[in-house]
Amino acid sequence: MSGYTFKIMEGEDETNGKGYVHYKSWHETYTDLVDKNYIDGITLEKCTEIAHRWPDNIIVAKDGDNVIGFVGYGTYRDNTLPEHGEIFALYVLKKYHGQKVGYELMNAALEKLSDYKKIAVWVLKGNDRAIRFYEKYGFCFDGTEAEIKLGTPNTELRMIFEGNQKQ
């Protein structure tokens, strides 16, 4: 893994890199899971705009000067899980799968969320690679599902990681 760095996102280049990873990862990961018209509507421009609109609580993984992955984290977004943290997004370019980039991003995010005893993440039903990753990391399904519209209805599954306490 030498050569990869993990840091809080800052600056124009890293923000644009996060937008690219977001765009590319959707097209690499969700093509067979989500409505084609929805995927076609996910453009580099839209993802870059999102990256500039929400720059907080993002850790990027870099290979040299290039952003190759990112994780977004923070307090759980609604009041259904008070006092929980959340992983909002975890994306790694396909070229870097299997090289522990996602694992190191998760470690970095959980360190930032160390005041929370439990951390939630939502994963798209059918995204077996992500589900295996989260399970291997220690996340477990809590039985909560949500329907989201990504062109057509899709289901997200909530997983919880327990024991994220400062030592």
HELIX and SHEET records of a PDB file:
HELIX    1   1 GLY A   11  THR A   29  1                                  19    
HELIX    2   2 LYS A   36  ASP A   40  1                                   5    
HELIX    3   3 LEU A   44  ARG A   53  1                                  10    
HELIX    4   4 LYS A   94  TYR A   96  5                                   3    
HELIX    5   5 VAL A  101  LYS A  112  1                                  12    
HELIX    6   6 ASP A  128  TYR A  137  1                                  10    
SHEET    1   A 7 TYR A   4  ILE A   8  0                                        
SHEET    2   A 7 ILE A  58  ASP A  63 -1                                        
SHEET    3   A 7 ASN A  66  THR A  75 -1                                        
SHEET    4   A 7 GLY A  85  VAL A  92 -1                                        
SHEET    5   A 7 LYS A 118  LEU A 124  1                                        
SHEET    6   A 7 PRO A 153  GLU A 162 -1                                        
SHEET    7   A 7 CYS A 140  LYS A 149 -1                                        
END                                                                             
